[in-house]
Amino acid sequence: MIKLIVILGPTASGKSYLALALAKKFKGYLISADSRQIYRGMDIGTSKLPQSEYQGITHRLIDIVDPDQEFTLAQYQKRVFSIIHQQKDILPFLVGGTGLYIKAIVDNLAIPPGGPDKVLRKKLEQKTNEELLRELIKLDVAAARIIDENNRRRLIRAIEVCRTTGHKFSQQTTKKKPIVEALQIGIKLPREELYQKINQRVNKMMGQGLVEEVKCLGEKYGWKIPSLSAIGYKQLGLYFQNKISLAEAVELIKKDTRNYARRQITWFKKDKRIHWISNIRVAGKLVKEFLK
């Protein structure tokens, strides 16, 4: 099996910088495990690192599809396994906070088969996130607990699988024989410190031009595409549709991001294989021992 280092944790915890530092130290490369950083043009709101930070380190699966294109979990899994097999001599660092992306790779999930039901999807696209979540709760309460309520794409896919296969979505992601031997390192921060970092990062995003980024995307694609239901984009979308004020949008981004961070922590706590660390020195020692 190919050795893989996973750097995970809640949003704003510093995953990208830790992974980048370790990739430089151990001459590796990065693979994104962020379901929003795959989209082109969604840069500020997804906290993509500036190119100047990389210094020769490759970061794969960033900017691979347009915001109005579909990209499934199965496609993600296939891409990652293809990348790590093509670069067997270089150490891969899988970095991000999308728990299902990470689980699909570490545990080699058997992802539900079948293509999209376009008629059903068209109907589901007319529903709000809250309506989708209520419907999923009726069909599969276990799936509803683990899927981010702001992730329209995953909510719709889960409902689609339940309806078209007659089986629960949560029961169809069984594990196959592992392809990678993974060391999972999680960044642990005190809750208040994490919330402070989240608030500071939102303020920084606003200063970097998040409002203009969201405006351009909304004008180009409209406000109904699933990718623009992401935190930051959804709330500013409401502002541009004259439903809330800019100040309300900013406070809502901070609140929803904090709630999302709590859900991420809950998800990751279930995996007892994760080594939780608070500084880079410990992370470096863990990687060094793992590679022995």
C-alpha positions as CSV (number, residue, x, y, z in Angstrom):
1,M,0.0,0.0,0.0
2,I,1.1,3.6,-0.7
3,K,1.8,5.7,2.4
4,L,-0.4,8.8,2.7
5,I,-0.3,11.6,5.2
6,V,-3.7,13.2,6.0
7,I,-3.8,16.7,7.5
8,L,-7.3,17.4,8.7
9,G,-9.3,19.5,11.2
10,P,-12.0,22.2,11.4
11,T,-12.1,25.2,9.1
12,A,-9.6,28.0,9.9
13,S,-7.5,25.7,12.1
14,G,-4.4,26.1,9.8
15,K,-4.4,22.8,7.9
16,S,-3.1,24.2,4.6
17,Y,0.0,25.9,6.2
18,L,0.8,22.8,8.3
19,A,0.5,20.5,5.3
20,L,2.6,22.9,3.2
21,A,5.3,23.0,5.8
22,L,5.4,19.2,6.1
23,A,5.4,18.8,2.3
24,K,8.4,21.0,2.1
25,K,10.2,19.2,4.9
26,F,9.5,15.7,3.5
27,K,9.7,16.6,-0.2
28,G,6.1,15.7,-0.8
29,Y,3.1,17.2,-2.6
30,L,-0.4,18.2,-1.6
31,I,-3.8,16.8,-2.7
32,S,-6.9,18.9,-1.7
33,A,-9.6,17.3,0.4
34,D,-11.8,20.3,0.2
35,S,-15.1,20.0,-1.6
36,R,-15.2,23.8,-2.4
37,Q,-11.6,24.4,-3.5
38,I,-12.2,22.2,-6.5
39,Y,-14.1,25.2,-8.1
40,R,-12.4,27.7,-10.3
41,G,-13.1,31.3,-9.3
42,M,-14.1,30.5,-5.8
43,D,-10.8,31.6,-4.3
44,I,-11.2,34.0,-1.4
45,G,-14.2,32.4,0.1
46,T,-12.6,28.9,0.1
47,S,-9.3,30.3,1.5
48,K,-7.1,29.0,-1.2
49,L,-3.4,29.7,-0.6
50,P,-1.7,32.2,-2.8
51,Q,0.7,30.8,-5.4
52,S,3.6,32.6,-3.8
53,E,3.2,30.3,-0.7
54,Y,3.9,27.1,-2.5
55,Q,7.6,27.5,-3.5
56,G,7.6,24.6,-5.9
57,I,5.2,22.3,-3.9
58,T,2.5,20.9,-6.1
59,H,-1.2,21.1,-5.0
60,R,-3.5,18.8,-6.9
61,L,-7.3,18.9,-7.2
62,I,-7.5,22.7,-6.8
63,D,-9.5,24.6,-9.6
64,I,-10.5,21.5,-11.6
65,V,-14.1,22.3,-12.4
66,D,-16.3,25.4,-13.0
67,P,-18.8,26.3,-10.3
68,D,-21.8,25.1,-12.5
69,Q,-20.2,21.7,-13.2
70,E,-21.0,18.6,-11.2
71,F,-18.2,16.7,-9.5
72,T,-19.1,13.6,-7.5
73,L,-17.5,11.8,-4.6
74,A,-16.8,8.9,-6.9
75,Q,-15.0,11.2,-9.4
76,Y,-12.9,12.6,-6.5
77,Q,-12.0,9.2,-5.2
78,K,-10.9,8.0,-8.7
79,R,-8.8,11.1,-9.3
80,V,-7.0,10.8,-6.0
81,F,-6.2,7.1,-6.4
82,S,-5.0,7.9,-10.0
83,I,-2.7,10.7,-8.7
84,I,-1.1,8.7,-5.9
85,H,-0.4,5.7,-8.2
86,Q,1.2,7.9,-10.8
87,Q,3.5,9.5,-8.3
88,K,4.5,6.5,-6.2
89,D,7.9,7.9,-5.5
90,I,6.7,11.1,-3.9
91,L,5.0,11.4,-0.5
92,P,1.3,12.6,-0.8
93,F,-0.3,14.9,1.8
94,L,-4.1,14.8,1.7
95,V,-5.2,18.1,3.2
96,G,-8.7,19.5,3.9
97,G,-11.8,19.4,6.1
98,T,-14.3,17.5,4.0
99,G,-14.7,14.4,6.1
100,L,-16.4,12.3,3.4
101,Y,-13.6,13.1,0.9
102,I,-11.0,11.9,3.4
103,K,-13.0,8.8,4.4
104,A,-13.5,7.9,0.8
105,I,-9.7,7.7,0.4
106,V,-8.5,6.4,3.7
107,D,-11.2,3.6,3.9
108,N,-11.6,3.1,0.2
109,L,-15.4,3.5,0.4
110,A,-17.6,1.6,-2.0
111,I,-19.5,4.6,-3.3
112,P,-23.2,4.1,-4.4
113,P,-23.4,3.3,-8.1
114,G,-25.6,4.9,-10.7
115,G,-25.7,8.1,-12.6
116,P,-27.8,11.1,-11.9
117,D,-31.6,11.1,-12.3
118,K,-32.0,14.4,-14.2
119,V,-35.8,14.6,-13.7
120,L,-35.6,14.1,-10.0
121,R,-32.7,16.4,-9.6
122,K,-34.5,19.2,-11.4
123,K,-37.4,18.9,-8.9
124,L,-35.0,18.8,-6.0
125,E,-33.1,21.9,-7.2
126,Q,-36.3,23.9,-6.7
127,K,-36.2,23.2,-3.0
128,T,-34.4,25.2,-0.3
129,N,-31.6,23.6,1.8
130,E,-34.0,23.4,4.7
131,E,-36.6,21.5,2.6
132,L,-33.9,19.1,1.3
133,L,-32.7,18.4,4.8
134,R,-36.2,17.7,6.0
135,E,-36.8,15.3,3.1
136,L,-33.5,13.5,3.8
137,I,-34.4,13.1,7.5
138,K,-37.5,11.2,6.4
139,L,-35.6,9.0,4.1
140,D,-32.3,8.5,6.0
141,V,-31.8,10.2,9.3
142,A,-28.2,8.8,9.6
143,A,-27.2,10.5,6.4
144,A,-28.9,13.8,7.5
145,R,-26.8,13.8,10.6
146,I,-23.4,13.7,8.7
147,I,-24.1,15.8,5.6
148,D,-23.5,19.6,5.9
149,E,-26.9,21.3,5.6
150,N,-25.2,23.9,3.4
151,N,-24.0,21.3,0.9
152,R,-26.9,21.2,-1.5
153,R,-25.0,18.8,-3.9
154,R,-24.6,16.2,-1.2
155,L,-28.1,16.6,0.1
156,I,-29.5,16.1,-3.4
157,R,-27.3,13.1,-4.1
158,A,-28.3,11.4,-0.8
159,I,-32.0,11.9,-1.6
160,E,-31.4,10.7,-5.1
161,V,-29.7,7.5,-4.0
162,C,-32.4,6.7,-1.4
163,R,-35.2,7.2,-4.0
164,T,-33.6,5.5,-7.0
165,T,-32.1,2.5,-5.3
166,G,-34.6,1.9,-2.5
167,H,-31.8,1.7,0.1
168,K,-30.4,4.2,2.6
169,F,-27.5,6.4,1.4
170,S,-25.8,6.0,4.8
171,Q,-25.7,2.2,4.4
172,Q,-24.2,2.2,0.9
173,T,-20.8,3.7,1.7
174,T,-19.2,0.4,2.9
175,K,-15.5,-0.1,3.0
176,K,-13.4,-2.1,0.5
177,K,-9.8,-3.3,0.9
178,P,-7.6,-0.2,1.7
179,I,-5.4,1.1,-1.1
180,V,-3.4,3.5,1.1
181,E,-1.7,3.2,4.5
182,A,-2.7,6.5,6.1
183,L,-1.4,8.6,9.0
184,Q,-4.1,11.0,10.0
185,I,-3.0,14.1,11.8
186,G,-5.7,16.5,13.1
187,I,-5.2,20.1,14.3
188,K,-6.7,20.6,17.7
189,L,-7.4,24.2,19.0
190,P,-9.3,25.4,22.0
191,R,-12.9,26.2,21.0
192,E,-12.7,29.9,21.8
193,E,-9.4,30.3,19.9
194,L,-10.9,28.6,16.9
195,Y,-13.9,30.8,16.9
196,Q,-11.6,33.9,17.1
197,K,-9.6,32.6,14.1
198,I,-12.9,32.1,12.2
199,N,-14.1,35.6,12.9
200,Q,-10.7,37.1,12.0
201,R,-10.5,35.1,8.7
202,V,-14.0,36.3,7.6
203,N,-12.9,39.9,8.2
204,K,-9.7,39.2,6.2
205,M,-11.8,37.7,3.4
206,M,-14.0,40.8,3.2
207,G,-10.8,43.0,3.0
208,Q,-9.5,40.8,0.2
209,G,-12.5,41.3,-2.0
210,L,-14.9,38.5,-1.2
211,V,-17.9,40.7,-1.9
212,E,-16.7,41.3,-5.5
213,E,-15.8,37.7,-6.0
214,V,-19.3,36.5,-5.0
215,K,-20.9,39.3,-7.1
216,C,-19.0,38.2,-10.2
217,L,-19.9,34.5,-9.7
218,G,-23.6,35.3,-9.1
219,E,-23.8,37.5,-12.2
220,K,-22.1,34.8,-14.3
221,Y,-23.9,31.6,-13.0
222,G,-27.0,32.8,-11.1
223,W,-27.7,32.1,-7.4
224,K,-29.2,28.6,-7.7
225,I,-26.2,26.5,-8.6
226,P,-25.2,24.1,-5.7
227,S,-21.6,25.4,-5.4
228,L,-22.9,28.9,-4.4
229,S,-24.6,27.4,-1.4
230,A,-21.2,27.3,0.2
231,I,-20.7,29.4,3.3
232,G,-19.7,32.9,2.4
233,Y,-21.3,32.7,-1.1
234,K,-24.8,31.8,0.1
235,Q,-24.9,34.6,2.7
236,L,-23.5,37.3,0.3
237,G,-25.9,35.9,-2.4
238,L,-28.8,36.8,-0.1
239,Y,-27.3,40.3,0.3
240,F,-27.1,40.8,-3.5
241,Q,-30.7,39.6,-3.8
242,N,-31.7,42.3,-1.3
243,K,-32.8,39.9,1.3
244,I,-30.4,40.9,4.1
245,S,-27.9,43.8,4.7
246,L,-24.2,43.4,4.1
247,A,-23.6,43.6,7.9
248,E,-26.1,40.8,8.5
249,A,-24.4,38.7,5.7
250,V,-21.0,39.1,7.4
251,E,-22.3,38.1,10.8
252,L,-24.2,35.2,9.3
253,I,-21.0,34.0,7.5
254,K,-19.2,34.0,10.9
255,K,-22.1,32.2,12.7
256,D,-22.5,29.6,10.0
257,T,-18.8,29.0,9.8
258,R,-18.6,28.4,13.5
259,N,-21.5,25.9,13.3
260,Y,-19.8,24.2,10.4
261,A,-16.6,23.9,12.4
262,R,-18.5,22.2,15.2
263,R,-19.9,19.7,12.8
264,Q,-16.5,19.0,11.4
265,I,-15.1,18.4,14.9
266,T,-18.0,16.0,15.7
267,W,-17.4,14.1,12.5
268,F,-13.6,13.7,13.0
269,K,-13.9,12.7,16.7
270,K,-15.6,9.5,15.6
271,D,-12.3,8.3,14.0
272,K,-10.0,7.1,16.8
273,R,-7.1,6.7,14.3
274,I,-6.6,10.4,14.2
275,H,-3.6,11.8,16.0
276,W,-4.5,15.2,17.4
277,I,-1.7,17.7,17.6
278,S,-1.3,21.4,18.6
279,N,2.1,22.2,17.0
280,I,4.1,21.4,13.9
281,R,7.0,19.8,15.8
282,V,4.8,17.0,17.0
283,A,3.4,16.6,13.5
284,G,6.9,16.3,12.1
285,K,7.8,13.6,14.6
286,L,4.7,11.6,13.8
287,V,5.4,11.7,10.0
288,K,9.1,10.7,10.6
289,E,8.1,7.7,12.7
290,F,5.4,6.7,10.2
291,L,7.8,6.7,7.3
292,K,10.2,4.4,9.2
